[in-house]
Amino acid sequence: MPLKHTAHDGNLLLIFDGGLTIFQAAERKPELLHALSLVERSVSLDLSGVDEIDTAGIQLLLLLKRETARRGQSLEVTGYSPAVLSAFDLLQLHDLFGADGAAAAEDAA
């Protein structure tokens, strides 16, 4: 499934659904970079629909983090799936993507 994005007033909402694995990463990278070029200020990222993620998907998220910082854009993750939280836990990426609160909520459930 392609990357869904909406740009409005200098803000971008990115929605990832389905898999974020090596099989999707190569096709989503150019879509992601194009979407970033559409905005000036902030990027919101919804990962709540991601049902599978591997290291290629993590690399894509790290690219997004690096590119938003390079462009002076803010990045906020607004939703996390259990698969994403599990990968962040394994790779200790909660702090980098602001997932500490989401991980605590997942543990409490």
OpenMM code with the backbone's topology and positions (N, CA, C; nanometers):
from openmm import Vec3, app, unit

residues = "MET PRO LEU LYS HIS THR ALA HIS ASP GLY ASN LEU LEU LEU ILE PHE ASP GLY GLY LEU THR ILE PHE GLN ALA ALA GLU ARG LYS PRO GLU LEU LEU HIS ALA LEU SER LEU VAL GLU ARG SER VAL SER LEU ASP LEU SER GLY VAL ASP GLU ILE ASP THR ALA GLY ILE GLN LEU LEU LEU LEU LEU LYS ARG GLU THR ALA ARG ARG GLY GLN SER LEU GLU VAL THR GLY TYR SER PRO ALA VAL LEU SER ALA PHE ASP LEU LEU GLN LEU HIS ASP LEU PHE GLY ALA ASP GLY ALA ALA ALA ALA GLU ASP ALA ALA".split()
positions = [
    Vec3(0.0847, -0.1173, 0.0000),
    Vec3(0.0000, 0.0000, 0.0000),
    Vec3(0.0896, 0.1241, 0.0000),
    Vec3(0.0597, 0.2233, -0.0831),
    Vec3(0.1440, 0.3427, -0.0877),
    Vec3(0.1337, 0.4247, 0.0406),
    Vec3(0.2311, 0.5071, 0.0592),
    Vec3(0.2342, 0.5999, 0.1710),
    Vec3(0.1226, 0.7020, 0.1525),
    Vec3(0.0443, 0.7239, 0.2572),
    Vec3(-0.0602, 0.8262, 0.2517),
    Vec3(-0.0042, 0.9531, 0.3145),
    Vec3(-0.0280, 1.0656, 0.2490),
    Vec3(0.0179, 1.1914, 0.3068),
    Vec3(-0.0790, 1.3037, 0.2729),
    Vec3(-0.0866, 1.3983, 0.3655),
    Vec3(-0.1681, 1.5173, 0.3486),
    Vec3(-0.0851, 1.6370, 0.3915),
    Vec3(-0.0733, 1.7348, 0.3042),
    Vec3(0.0000, 1.8577, 0.3359),
    Vec3(-0.0993, 1.9727, 0.3452),
    Vec3(-0.0868, 2.0526, 0.4531),
    Vec3(-0.1771, 2.1659, 0.4730),
    Vec3(-0.1072, 2.2718, 0.5576),
    Vec3(-0.1028, 2.3936, 0.5073),
    Vec3(-0.0451, 2.5078, 0.5797),
    Vec3(0.0965, 2.4808, 0.6308),
    Vec3(0.1795, 2.4182, 0.5496),
    Vec3(0.3181, 2.3930, 0.5881),
    Vec3(0.3380, 2.2744, 0.6788),
    Vec3(0.2300, 2.1997, 0.7047),
    Vec3(0.2363, 2.0822, 0.7912),
    Vec3(0.2051, 1.9577, 0.7092),
    Vec3(0.2691, 1.8478, 0.7446),
    Vec3(0.2530, 1.7229, 0.6712),
    Vec3(0.2113, 1.6122, 0.7659),
    Vec3(0.1097, 1.5361, 0.7268),
    Vec3(0.0703, 1.4157, 0.7992),
    Vec3(0.1062, 1.2969, 0.7120),
    Vec3(0.1903, 1.2080, 0.7645),
    Vec3(0.2284, 1.0847, 0.6955),
    Vec3(0.1624, 0.9678, 0.7660),
    Vec3(0.0986, 0.8803, 0.6892),
    Vec3(0.0327, 0.7636, 0.7466),
    Vec3(0.0883, 0.6393, 0.6792),
    Vec3(0.1504, 0.5542, 0.7602),
    Vec3(0.2000, 0.4257, 0.7118),
    Vec3(0.1005, 0.3180, 0.7522),
    Vec3(0.0589, 0.2360, 0.6576),
    Vec3(-0.0297, 0.1225, 0.6836),
    Vec3(0.0332, -0.0028, 0.6266),
    Vec3(0.0039, -0.1165, 0.6893),
    Vec3(0.0550, -0.2436, 0.6392),
    Vec3(0.1990, -0.2660, 0.6799),
    Vec3(0.2727, -0.3342, 0.5940),
    Vec3(0.4109, -0.3677, 0.6241),
    Vec3(0.5065, -0.2534, 0.5979),
    Vec3(0.6088, -0.2481, 0.6787),
    Vec3(0.7185, -0.1537, 0.6605),
    Vec3(0.8465, -0.2373, 0.6695),
    Vec3(0.8652, -0.3188, 0.5663),
    Vec3(0.9761, -0.4139, 0.5630),
    Vec3(1.0612, -0.3888, 0.4391),
    Vec3(1.1604, -0.4715, 0.4214),
    Vec3(1.2493, -0.4578, 0.3065),
    Vec3(1.1709, -0.4602, 0.1754),
    Vec3(1.0580, -0.5282, 0.1750),
    Vec3(0.9779, -0.5395, 0.0530),
    Vec3(0.9082, -0.4080, 0.0169),
    Vec3(0.8803, -0.3230, 0.1153),
    Vec3(0.8148, -0.1948, 0.0903),
    Vec3(0.9099, -0.0757, 0.0988),
    Vec3(1.0211, -0.0898, 0.1692),
    Vec3(1.1084, 0.0252, 0.1971),
    Vec3(1.1608, 0.0909, 0.0700),
    Vec3(1.2020, 0.0132, -0.0276),
    Vec3(1.2592, 0.0707, -0.1504),
    Vec3(1.1567, 0.1556, -0.2253),
    Vec3(1.0317, 0.1126, -0.2275),
    Vec3(0.9305, 0.1912, -0.2998),
    Vec3(0.8810, 0.3094, -0.2169),
    Vec3(0.8851, 0.2993, -0.0860),
    Vec3(0.8359, 0.4088, -0.0016),
    Vec3(0.9375, 0.5205, 0.0167),
    Vec3(1.0662, 0.4914, 0.0012),
    Vec3(1.1681, 0.5948, 0.0218),
    Vec3(1.1475, 0.7152, -0.0701),
    Vec3(1.1339, 0.6972, -0.2040),
    Vec3(1.1120, 0.8153, -0.2883),
    Vec3(0.9807, 0.8870, -0.2571),
    Vec3(0.8759, 0.8114, -0.2223),
    Vec3(0.7482, 0.8732, -0.1836),
    Vec3(0.7668, 0.9603, -0.0599),
    Vec3(0.8407, 0.9080, 0.0355),
    Vec3(0.8654, 0.9795, 0.1598),
    Vec3(0.9441, 1.1081, 0.1351),
    Vec3(1.0500, 1.0992, 0.0580),
    Vec3(1.1318, 1.2174, 0.0298),
    Vec3(1.0535, 1.3217, -0.0498),
    Vec3(0.9695, 1.2768, -0.1414),
    Vec3(0.8845, 1.3704, -0.2155),
    Vec3(0.7867, 1.4402, -0.1212),
    Vec3(0.7238, 1.3637, -0.0329),
    Vec3(0.6274, 1.4219, 0.0606),
    Vec3(0.6945, 1.5263, 0.1498),
    Vec3(0.8180, 1.5005, 0.1925),
    Vec3(0.8891, 1.5973, 0.2765),
    Vec3(0.9136, 1.7285, 0.2037),
    Vec3(0.9279, 1.7212, 0.0728),
    Vec3(0.9537, 1.8431, -0.0048),
    Vec3(0.8292, 1.9316, -0.0170),
    Vec3(0.7141, 1.8809, 0.0224),
    Vec3(0.5891, 1.9556, 0.0100),
    Vec3(0.5629, 2.0513, 0.1257),
    Vec3(0.6393, 2.0396, 0.2337),
    Vec3(0.6103, 2.1189, 0.3536),
    Vec3(0.7340, 2.1928, 0.4027),
    Vec3(0.7078, 2.2911, 0.4870),
    Vec3(0.8160, 2.3717, 0.5418),
    Vec3(0.8364, 2.3524, 0.6915),
    Vec3(0.7293, 2.3260, 0.7661),
    Vec3(0.7393, 2.3338, 0.9118),
    Vec3(0.7440, 2.2004, 0.9834),
    Vec3(0.6335, 2.1310, 0.9859),
    Vec3(0.6260, 2.0151, 1.0741),
    Vec3(0.5749, 1.8912, 1.0020),
    Vec3(0.6154, 1.7773, 1.0567),
    Vec3(0.5754, 1.6479, 1.0037),
    Vec3(0.5178, 1.5670, 1.1189),
    Vec3(0.3959, 1.5163, 1.0996),
    Vec3(0.3339, 1.4241, 1.1941),
    Vec3(0.3334, 1.2868, 1.1295),
    Vec3(0.3678, 1.1869, 1.2076),
    Vec3(0.3847, 1.0513, 1.1564),
    Vec3(0.2947, 0.9569, 1.2335),
    Vec3(0.2051, 0.8895, 1.1629),
    Vec3(0.1150, 0.7929, 1.2249),
    Vec3(0.1596, 0.6530, 1.1848),
    Vec3(0.2094, 0.5781, 1.2822),
    Vec3(0.2570, 0.4414, 1.2591),
    Vec3(0.1610, 0.3373, 1.3168),
    Vec3(0.0404, 0.3796, 1.3550),
    Vec3(-0.0528, 0.2879, 1.4211),
    Vec3(-0.1039, 0.1777, 1.3290),
    Vec3(-0.0937, 0.1962, 1.1973),
    Vec3(-0.1403, 0.0946, 1.1033),
    Vec3(-0.0326, -0.0007, 1.0548),
    Vec3(0.0885, 0.0118, 1.1080),
    Vec3(0.1991, -0.0750, 1.0656),
    Vec3(0.1851, -0.2101, 1.1346),
    Vec3(0.1659, -0.3158, 1.0554),
    Vec3(0.1490, -0.4480, 1.1152),
    Vec3(0.2766, -0.5319, 1.1144),
    Vec3(0.3794, -0.4855, 1.0436),
    Vec3(0.5065, -0.5574, 1.0379),
    Vec3(0.6173, -0.4572, 1.0061),
    Vec3(0.7286, -0.4672, 1.0779),
    Vec3(0.8417, -0.3775, 1.0534),
    Vec3(0.9710, -0.4551, 1.0749),
    Vec3(1.0693, -0.4293, 0.9908),
    Vec3(1.2008, -0.4904, 1.0066),
    Vec3(1.3066, -0.3810, 1.0042),
    Vec3(1.4336, -0.4199, 0.9969),
    Vec3(1.5398, -0.3197, 1.0032),
    Vec3(1.5377, -0.2254, 0.8836),
    Vec3(1.4897, -0.2700, 0.7692),
    Vec3(1.4773, -0.1793, 0.6540),
    Vec3(1.3725, -0.0719, 0.6830),
    Vec3(1.2642, -0.1098, 0.7476),
    Vec3(1.1629, -0.0122, 0.7877),
    Vec3(1.2161, 0.0845, 0.8919),
    Vec3(1.2945, 0.0327, 0.9854),
    Vec3(1.3576, 0.1183, 1.0859),
    Vec3(1.4526, 0.2167, 1.0183),
    Vec3(1.5286, 0.1691, 0.9204),
    Vec3(1.6190, 0.2582, 0.8463),
    Vec3(1.5413, 0.3704, 0.7782),
    Vec3(1.4250, 0.3384, 0.7251),
    Vec3(1.3422, 0.4403, 0.6610),
    Vec3(1.2961, 0.5451, 0.7630),
    Vec3(1.2594, 0.5005, 0.8822),
    Vec3(1.2190, 0.5944, 0.9873),
    Vec3(1.3375, 0.6807, 1.0327),
    Vec3(1.4561, 0.6199, 1.0403),
    Vec3(1.5760, 0.6968, 1.0762),
    Vec3(1.6099, 0.7995, 0.9680),
    Vec3(1.5893, 0.7619, 0.8415),
    Vec3(1.6078, 0.8568, 0.7313),
    Vec3(1.5112, 0.9742, 0.7467),
    Vec3(1.3865, 0.9437, 0.7780),
    Vec3(1.2870, 1.0489, 0.7996),
    Vec3(1.3302, 1.1419, 0.9126),
    Vec3(1.3772, 1.0845, 1.0212),
    Vec3(1.4237, 1.1640, 1.1353),
    Vec3(1.5392, 1.2549, 1.0928),
    Vec3(1.6356, 1.1996, 1.0207),
    Vec3(1.7521, 1.2771, 0.9770),
    Vec3(1.7121, 1.3883, 0.8800),
    Vec3(1.6268, 1.3557, 0.7834),
    Vec3(1.5873, 1.4535, 0.6815),
    Vec3(1.5043, 1.5673, 0.7394),
    Vec3(1.4157, 1.5372, 0.8331),
    Vec3(1.3380, 1.6459, 0.8939),
    Vec3(1.4304, 1.7381, 0.9734),
    Vec3(1.5272, 1.6811, 1.0440),
    Vec3(1.6231, 1.7638, 1.1191),
    Vec3(1.7067, 1.8486, 1.0235),
    Vec3(1.7513, 1.7895, 0.9146),
    Vec3(1.8331, 1.8614, 0.8167),
    Vec3(1.7565, 1.9779, 0.7549),
    Vec3(1.6268, 1.9598, 0.7346),
    Vec3(1.5436, 2.0626, 0.6722),
    Vec3(1.4879, 2.1633, 0.7736),
    Vec3(1.5191, 2.1427, 0.9009),
    Vec3(1.4673, 2.2327, 1.0039),
    Vec3(1.3203, 2.2110, 1.0341),
    Vec3(1.2694, 2.0919, 1.0049),
    Vec3(1.1295, 2.0591, 1.0306),
    Vec3(1.1194, 1.9829, 1.1626),
    Vec3(1.0080, 1.9982, 1.2299),
    Vec3(0.9845, 1.9190, 1.3502),
    Vec3(0.9191, 1.7871, 1.3096),
    Vec3(0.9409, 1.6838, 1.3898),
    Vec3(0.8821, 1.5520, 1.3654),
    Vec3(0.8141, 1.5053, 1.4925),
    Vec3(0.6868, 1.4700, 1.4792),
    Vec3(0.6105, 1.4169, 1.5921),
    Vec3(0.5437, 1.2878, 1.5479),
    Vec3(0.5632, 1.1819, 1.6264),
    Vec3(0.4954, 1.0557, 1.5986),
    Vec3(0.3664, 1.0561, 1.6790),
    Vec3(0.2535, 1.0397, 1.6080),
    Vec3(0.1230, 1.0506, 1.6732),
    Vec3(0.0580, 0.9161, 1.7020),
    Vec3(0.1107, 0.8082, 1.6459),
    Vec3(0.0532, 0.6768, 1.6706),
    Vec3(0.1552, 0.5669, 1.6488),
    Vec3(0.1488, 0.4654, 1.7338),
    Vec3(0.2417, 0.3528, 1.7281),
    Vec3(0.1624, 0.2229, 1.7291),
    Vec3(0.2002, 0.1291, 1.6459),
    Vec3(0.1398, -0.0037, 1.6502),
    Vec3(0.2214, -0.0909, 1.7459),
    Vec3(0.1650, -0.2029, 1.7911),
    Vec3(0.2433, -0.2953, 1.8735),
    Vec3(0.3708, -0.3437, 1.8032),
    Vec3(0.3648, -0.3640, 1.6722),
    Vec3(0.4836, -0.4087, 1.5980),
    Vec3(0.5938, -0.3035, 1.6038),
    Vec3(0.5569, -0.1773, 1.5888),
    Vec3(0.6551, -0.0683, 1.5941),
    Vec3(0.7128, -0.0565, 1.7347),
    Vec3(0.6279, -0.0618, 1.8357),
    Vec3(0.6771, -0.0523, 1.9733),
    Vec3(0.7709, -0.1670, 2.0068),
    Vec3(0.7400, -0.2859, 1.9577),
    Vec3(0.8265, -0.4016, 1.9804),
    Vec3(0.9640, -0.3811, 1.9170),
    Vec3(0.9663, -0.3301, 1.7938),
    Vec3(1.0936, -0.3035, 1.7254),
    Vec3(1.1706, -0.1931, 1.7971),
    Vec3(1.1010, -0.0876, 1.8388),
    Vec3(1.1668, 0.0206, 1.9122),
    Vec3(1.2257, -0.0315, 2.0430),
    Vec3(1.1541, -0.1229, 2.1086),
    Vec3(1.2027, -0.1813, 2.2331),
    Vec3(1.3292, -0.2636, 2.2079),
    Vec3(1.3251, -0.3463, 2.1069),
    Vec3(1.4389, -0.4321, 2.0738),
    Vec3(1.5632, -0.3501, 2.0409),
    Vec3(1.5446, -0.2394, 1.9692),
    Vec3(1.6565, -0.1575, 1.9228),
    Vec3(1.6809, -0.0335, 2.0094),
    Vec3(1.6057, -0.0221, 2.1182),
    Vec3(1.6181, 0.0888, 2.2130),
    Vec3(1.6043, 0.2249, 2.1433),
    Vec3(1.4973, 0.2396, 2.0661),
    Vec3(1.4720, 0.3625, 1.9908),
    Vec3(1.3566, 0.4454, 2.0472),
    Vec3(1.3048, 0.4062, 2.1633),
    Vec3(1.1906, 0.4784, 2.2207),
    Vec3(1.2201, 0.6272, 2.2378),
    Vec3(1.3355, 0.6595, 2.2943),
    Vec3(1.3694, 0.8008, 2.3179),
    Vec3(1.3803, 0.8789, 2.1881),
    Vec3(1.4413, 0.8195, 2.0879),
    Vec3(1.4640, 0.8884, 1.9613),
    Vec3(1.3331, 0.9280, 1.8934),
    Vec3(1.2313, 0.8424, 1.9069),
    Vec3(1.1032, 0.8681, 1.8407),
    Vec3(0.9924, 0.9064, 1.9389),
    Vec3(1.0287, 0.9401, 2.0618),
    Vec3(0.9298, 0.9867, 2.1585),
    Vec3(0.8259, 0.8832, 2.1944),
    Vec3(0.8649, 0.7576, 2.1979),
    Vec3(0.7685, 0.6503, 2.2199),
    Vec3(0.7626, 0.6036, 2.3644),
    Vec3(0.8286, 0.6724, 2.4567),
    Vec3(0.8290, 0.6277, 2.5959),
    Vec3(0.6887, 0.6196, 2.6541),
    Vec3(0.6079, 0.7220, 2.6333),
    Vec3(0.4710, 0.7219, 2.6847),
    Vec3(0.3859, 0.6144, 2.6202),
    Vec3(0.4052, 0.5925, 2.4914),
    Vec3(0.3293, 0.4894, 2.4206),
    Vec3(0.3683, 0.3513, 2.4704),
    Vec3(0.4963, 0.3300, 2.4981),
    Vec3(0.5423, 0.2007, 2.5481),
    Vec3(0.4852, 0.1739, 2.6865),
    Vec3(0.4796, 0.2759, 2.7707),
    Vec3(0.4233, 0.2602, 2.9043),
    Vec3(0.2751, 0.2266, 2.8965),
    Vec3(0.2028, 0.2907, 2.8067),
    Vec3(0.0599, 0.2620, 2.7891),
    Vec3(0.0397, 0.1202, 2.7384),
    Vec3(0.1260, 0.0751, 2.6483),
    Vec3(0.1184, -0.0608, 2.5943),
    Vec3(0.1451, -0.1626, 2.7048),
    Vec3(0.2417, -0.1351, 2.7928),
    Vec3(0.2735, -0.2252, 2.9032),
    Vec3(0.1581, -0.2343, 3.0018),
    Vec3(0.0874, -0.1244, 3.0229),
    Vec3(-0.0234, -0.1216, 3.1173),
    Vec3(-0.1455, -0.1964, 3.0649),
    Vec3(-0.1569, -0.2107, 2.9335),
    Vec3(-0.2746, -0.2751, 2.8732),
    Vec3(-0.2727, -0.4249, 2.8881),
] * unit.nanometer
topology = app.Topology()
chain = topology.addChain("A")
for resn in residues:
    res = topology.addResidue(resn, chain)
    for name in ("N", "CA", "C"):
        topology.addAtom(name, app.Element.getBySymbol(name[0]), res)
